[in-house]
Every structure is written in C-alpha cells, then in structure tokens.
C-alpha cells in the first residue's frame, strides 16, 4: 500500500485543530492563535517528538509505524472509522475490528432465523459453531447434544469420522488441508492467543493427521467455493459456499446457496420437509 503523505498531513492537522485542549485534559493556557491542540501538545499526548509531528503535517516524514499511528489515534481521540482512515493514508492496513467471542448479536440471530430458504451458520474465526438456522441443521445435523468445547468444525473433522463421510472421498483430503490452513491463518491473526493455542494443542494431541498437516504451514481463507454434501435422505447436494465478514472481527457468516440451474432448489425443498428432527447427525 502506498503512503499518501499529503492526505495524511492534511488529516492529522485538521484532526488536531478539531480537538479542544480541555477534551484532552489540557489547560487552555495562553491565548491561542489557532483552534485546537498545538503540535507540541499532540506530541506530548502521543509520546513522540514535536519535530516529528511537524514533519508529518508538512508531508515530509518517513512512513509512521502502526504503533505510532495507534498512539496518534488515541491522542486525537479518533473514532474507529477515523483510525482506519489514518492507517490507510499512512500506507498500512487498518487493525482488526472489535471481537465478540462467543456472543451472538441479536441482529445476527434475527437474520439467521429469517433466512428460511438458505442454510446459514455463524462461526468464530477458529471454527466454533455459534448458531445455525433450521435449514442448516437439517443439512448438517444438530450439535445440541455435543459438548460446547467440541462444537468446532476443525475438531469434529479430525476426531469424528462420520463428519467427513458425508463428503466425496476424493475431496476429503483437500478439505482437511483447507481446515488446517484456515485455522493457521486465524490463529496467526490472533497472535496465537490462549483460545487459539489451546485448540491447536488439543488437535495436535488428538489427531496425528492434523499434526502432520499443521507442520506443512499452509495458510488460506476460503471465501467462496463449490461444496458437495451427501445427505442420507436427500442424496448428493451441491452448493455455492459464501463467507461473509460480520461486524465482529472474529465471527463469520457462512451461506450455502444452490448454483444456478442445479437441482439444489428441489433438494432444499425436500430438506425443509424433512426438518432438523430427522436430519443426519454429522456436521461440517
């Protein structure tokens, strides 16, 4: 990403001029020729030199680090959107957004319940299943009797043979690799925090297959793909898989839609008739 020095200089200066000293816990002091904070005051609040702030605002500085940008964003009391804009102007990707953990926002729960014609699931970035609608339960099975720590799609793939049995034999090996590659990407984004480390350690101890794939250090994030599943009552069903980012950085919404011109619509209609109660018990 390219640094926009002119845009960064203008945004920093205008953000500084918009912030009143009293909002930053500083006295008004002597009469001010210009509104807002002085450069020296911003430098003090951010823990940098006034000379560097001046060079930033004059569009002649070196590229600031993400750590310095975070300090400037705090000192200027930027909103989340303004902070992201600051990072982009400086040529950096914005930091990850807020996390939600296991909490499901009411709006997402409402959305999944209204997606009556489309199987949909809400998962954490580590693969913990948080919520699925009735059609997804009819397709993949209920996990209501599964202990909460085991409601993880990677864990179940490598520890419950019945889960992968629903997929074509020639696709199981690449799907397993993809599970591990996605987990590697998520764990790295998290900085291998305790939940990520605990899951990886648990999988490594439980599955030699997982341990071998983990050593390959493959990384991927599947956002769209074609997925084939064999349902015991409906037979083979083909779906287009779409991964949507939610407001929380650690949650993902997965949608499964029938490809245009396929028999998927008829299969989904039969699934709705069958319902979750008699659905097979494997879950992906």
SULLIN-V673092 format. One record per pair of residues at least 24 apart in sequence whose C-alpha atoms are under 7 Angstrom apart, sorted by the first residue. I is the first residue (numbers start at 1). J is the second residue. If there is no record, write none. Layout:
BEGIN
i->I j->J
i->I j->J
END
This chain:
BEGIN
i->1 j->91
i->1 j->92
i->2 j->91
i->3 j->89
i->3 j->90
i->3 j->91
i->4 j->89
i->4 j->90
i->4 j->91
i->5 j->59
i->6 j->59
i->7 j->89
i->8 j->86
i->8 j->89
i->8 j->90
i->9 j->56
i->9 j->57
i->9 j->58
i->9 j->59
i->10 j->57
i->12 j->57
i->13 j->57
i->15 j->76
i->16 j->76
i->19 j->76
i->42 j->75
i->45 j->75
i->46 j->71
i->46 j->72
i->46 j->75
i->63 j->90
i->64 j->90
i->96 j->249
i->97 j->248
i->97 j->249
i->98 j->248
i->98 j->249
i->99 j->248
i->99 j->249
i->99 j->250
i->100 j->248
i->100 j->250
i->101 j->250
i->102 j->130
i->118 j->255
i->118 j->256
i->118 j->257
i->119 j->255
i->119 j->256
i->120 j->254
i->120 j->255
i->120 j->256
i->121 j->253
i->121 j->254
i->121 j->255
i->122 j->251
i->122 j->252
i->122 j->253
i->122 j->254
i->123 j->251
i->123 j->252
i->123 j->253
i->124 j->250
i->124 j->251
i->124 j->252
i->125 j->186
i->125 j->250
i->125 j->251
i->125 j->252
i->126 j->183
i->126 j->186
i->126 j->196
i->127 j->152
i->127 j->153
i->127 j->154
i->128 j->152
i->128 j->153
i->134 j->276
i->135 j->271
i->135 j->272
i->137 j->276
i->138 j->271
i->138 j->275
i->138 j->276
i->138 j->279
i->139 j->231
i->139 j->271
i->139 j->279
i->140 j->280
i->140 j->281
i->140 j->282
i->140 j->283
i->140 j->284
i->141 j->276
i->141 j->279
i->141 j->280
i->141 j->281
i->141 j->282
i->141 j->283
i->142 j->281
i->153 j->284
i->154 j->179
i->155 j->203
i->158 j->207
i->158 j->210
i->159 j->207
i->162 j->282
i->163 j->282
i->163 j->283
i->163 j->284
i->166 j->229
i->166 j->230
i->166 j->231
i->167 j->228
i->167 j->229
i->167 j->230
i->177 j->213
i->178 j->220
i->180 j->213
i->180 j->214
i->181 j->218
i->181 j->219
i->181 j->220
i->182 j->219
i->182 j->220
i->182 j->221
i->184 j->219
i->185 j->219
i->185 j->220
i->232 j->280
i->234 j->267
i->234 j->270
i->237 j->264
i->237 j->267
i->238 j->264
END
